């Protein structure tokens, strides 16, 4: 009879309809020694709840208060402005690295065609999957009509 009551309490517990006393009863039952094998998976759950009920929260003192941070807001704006100015100052678009340019226009044209063919090949591969999207849209339109 007790097993049937525990199973009903478990159902109520997972539906969120148990009272505090019923939840305490479940904790006592599952922290005990004799738990049927088909309910063994809930033993860890209620054991965890029992162990965590003894944990006491401590106040964290490492975080600064909001009032202390308020005076930092103007300095954050100044620091961001300095970072932007330094980024613009040290940006050098004239790099001396090899940019991959070709002296012969015929070679440049040939390489450009190769690259564009490669891009077209990848675009066509990606386009194959769009057929399924079109079929999905047609089916959706049929269902909506």
N, C-alpha and C positions, 0 to 999 in steps of 0.2 A: 504494500500500500504506500509506503514511504517513497519508493522508487517512482511510482506513477505521479505522486505529488511533486517530486523534484522535477520530473520531466515537464509537467504542466507549468511549474514555476520558471523553468528554463524558457519555455515558449513565451510566457508572459514577459520574462526579462528581455528577450531579444526583440519583442514588440514594443518595449519601453513602457510597460504597464504595471510593473511591480512596485510595491511600496518599499520603504527603507527596511522594514522588519523582514520582508520576504527576501530582500537582497542579502541581509545579514544571515538569514537561514541558509541561503545558497552558499555563502562564503564558508559558513561553519561546516556544511556538508562536504564541500569540495576540498577543504583543508584537512579533513579527517583521513583516516587510514583506508577505509573500505569504500572504494568508488568502483562501480561496474566498468567493465572494459569499454563499453560503447560510449560511456560518458568521461572516459579518461582524458580526452582532448580538452575538456573544460577545466580540468584540475589546474593546469598551468595558468589559465586566465584568472581564475579566482585566487590562486596563490599569489599572483602578481598584485592583484588588487589589495590583498591582505598585507603584503609586504610594503606596498606604497602608502597604505593608510598610516604607517608609522613615520613616514618621512615628513620632516618639518622644513618648510621653506625658510630660507635665510635672506636677509635683505642684501642686495648687491650694492656695494659702496664704490665700485670702480667706475661707474658711469657718472659723468659730470651732470650737474643739474641744468635744466633748460635755461635758467637765468644766466648761468656762466657762459653759455654758448651764444647768447644774444649779442654780446659785444663783439663776437667774431665775425658776424655777417658782413660788415663793411670790408673787413680784411680778406674775406673769401672773394669778394668782387674784385678787389685790387690784385690779388694773386692770380685770378683768372685773366685779368687784363694784361698783367705782366707776361703771363705765359703766351698769350696771343701775340703780343708785340715781339717777344723773343722768337716765336715761331715764324713770324713774317720776316724778321731780320735775318735769321739764319737759313731761310729757305733759299736755295740756289738752283734756279731752273737750268742754268748752263752747266751741265755736267760734262765731264770729259770722257765719259764711258762710251764704248762703242754702241751706237744706236742701231746697228744692223742695216745701214744704208748701202746701196749699190751704186757704183760709178757708171756701169753700163745700163742704159735704160731698157735694153732688151732682156737682160737678166732680171732686172727689177720687175718687168711686166710678167715674165714667166713665173717668178716666185709669187707674185700677187695672185696670178691665176690659180696656182697650186693651193694657196691659202684659202682663196674664195671657194674653190671646189671642195676643200675639206670642210669649210663652214657649211656649205650647201648640203654636203653628205650628212652631217650631224643634224641639220635642220630637218631633212627628209626623214631621218630615223625618228626624230621626236614627233613628226607630223603623223606617223603611222598610228600612234596611240590616240590621236584626236578623233579618229573614226569612231571609237567607242563612245567618246563624249557626244558626238553628233547623234549616234544611235540612242543614247540616253535622253538627249533633248527631244528627239522625235517621239519616243515612248512617253515621256512626260507630257508632251503636248497632246498626245492621244488620250491620255488619262484625264487631263484637265478639261477636255472638250466633252 
